[in-house]
Every structure is written in C-alpha cells, then in structure tokens.
Amino acid sequence: HLDSAKDRALGLVGGHSVADINALAEHIWEHRIKKRLYPDTVGLTQDHIAKGHEVWLVSATPAEIGTVMAKHLGLTGALGTVVESVDGIYTGRLVGHTLHAERKAHAARDLAATAKADLADCWAYSDSRNDIPLLEMVGNPIAVNPDAGLTRHAEENGWPMMRLTPRLSLI
C-alpha cells in the first residue's frame, strides 16, 4: 500500500517546480493541516521549546510539507521524505527512501548524533505502531491516540499514553 501511494505521489510531483510544490505545501498547511491540529500537541511542542529543547517533526510526509509545518509551529526543523530535484524541477524520484518505520528511527538517531543529544534525554511522540523503532530508542516515549498495535506495545512496556480530542475551532 505504501509503495503504491508513493509511486502515485511521485508521478504527480514529477516535472513540477520546487517553487510550485512549496506553494502547494503552504496551501495544504493553511487549508488542511492547520485546522486538524490538536491544541494539546501544539501546547506540548511549545512547552518543550520553552524549556530550551529542540523540537523536530520527523515524518514520512514530504520534507516540504514537514518544513512548512515546522515553520508555522515554531519548531526547530523537520525531517521528511525527500524528492529529487534537478535545476529546480522534481524528477519524480526519491532521494533515498520514504522516511518510515526503521528509516525514521535511523534519521532521528543521525539527527541526535549531529546535535550531540543523548537519546536517553529525548522524547518521541507517535500514534502509530510503525514508529515503535523511533519510540524504543528514546528515553521518553509517549503514545498519543495510539493505534491498536502501539497501544499493545505501550502497555507491555509501561509507556505513557495520551488520549487527545480534536480541536473545536481553527487556530
């Protein structure tokens, strides 16, 4: 399923300019993502930032969308799936692989090493069993509205779980 979705998305972006996709990412933020944010998760990011922590969005989503989200939320940065571009035009091929499951954990581990951060002092929040590798490598794993697989794993490992309700109004 993931490969099929990836191939469709790459087919759609191939041949378009980086500037056009960045503008589309801003549109997606404004009209789709922003209104679906959970106020409590935004508050968590702001609490971490207030404590002087770096806060990174690490997602399988295209890096452009992650970067826009991080910018609007005041996060340190974002890691996401990277699509190759040549002379400002997307080729329709990935640079590396989709940032998913183990690959997401590896990217976060590399980021922590670059920042000289001790993973035992880091937090990770997720709702998906796909992120168990990421959650297992940090000292503070938090399952947020977890799917069944992550709920089971969190219960077995004594991880905290948060249950959040959707927002009722726009930011």
DAPEJO-V680195 format. One record per run of one state. SS is the DSSP state (h for helix, s for strand, l for the rest). FROM is the first residue (numbers start at 1). TO is the last residue. If there is no record, write none. Layout:
[[SS:FROM:TO] [SS:FROM:TO]]
//
This chain:
[[l:1:1] [h:2:13] [l:14:16] [s:17:17] [h:18:36] [l:37:38] [h:39:50] [l:51:55] [s:56:62] [h:63:73] [l:74:76] [s:77:81] [l:82:82] [s:83:86] [l:87:88] [s:89:94] [l:95:101] [h:102:114] [l:115:118] [h:119:121] [l:122:122] [s:123:126] [l:127:128] [h:129:136] [l:137:139] [s:140:144] [l:145:147] [h:148:157] [l:158:159] [s:160:162] [l:163:171]]
//
